[in-house]
Amino acid sequence: MAVVEQASATSTNPQTASKSFPWTLTSYEEQGNLWLKWTTGAPFRAQQGQIAVYNNGFPADPQKDRKAWSWDNEHGGGSGWDTGLRYGSDWSCAWIAEKSPNGPYTYVVTLVTKGI
């Protein structure tokens, strides 16, 4: 009978799996206003997901200094949201969500609008 004197710190048969899902945020102009739509291929939703618009870049705290925001499950689940803001260059738009478990918020997807 063999006696193990020291346990090995190295696995002998490691198995790894990974999978990625698309998270897409799109800006567009409609009737002079900034509209946003969003989609994901993930079989789950972002934790407390929100769509946010800023006018001075992306703040360190994604919930601060927003000009407009919406829960990500509103507006047809992302089929089109009129932010009520005039369309133009340099709107900073983001899909944000809470880090697990229960915060703080972080950026999932970001974009900056370009002029027409």
C-alpha positions, 0 to 999 in steps of 0.5 A: 500500500502506497502512502501519499506524503505530500498532496500535489498542488498541480491538477493533472487533468484540468478542464476549461470551458468559456462562452461569450455573448454579444451585448449591443447598444445602438444610437440613431436619430429619429425626428431630431432626437437621440434614440437608443436600442439594445440587444443581447444574445445572452440567455440572462439579463444584466443585473439591474440593467440600465441604459444611460446618456451623459454629455461630458464623457463617462463618469467614474460612477455610472449612476452620476451625471446622467442626462437621461436613463431607463431600465433595460427591460422597458421600451419593448426590451430595447426595441427603441427608446426616445431619450427626449434629447436632441440628436448630436455629436458627443453624447456618451451612451452606456448600458450599465449593470450592477456587479455581483452581488448587488453593486456597484454599477459598471459599464457593460457597453459604451458608445459616443454619438457622431454627428449626422 
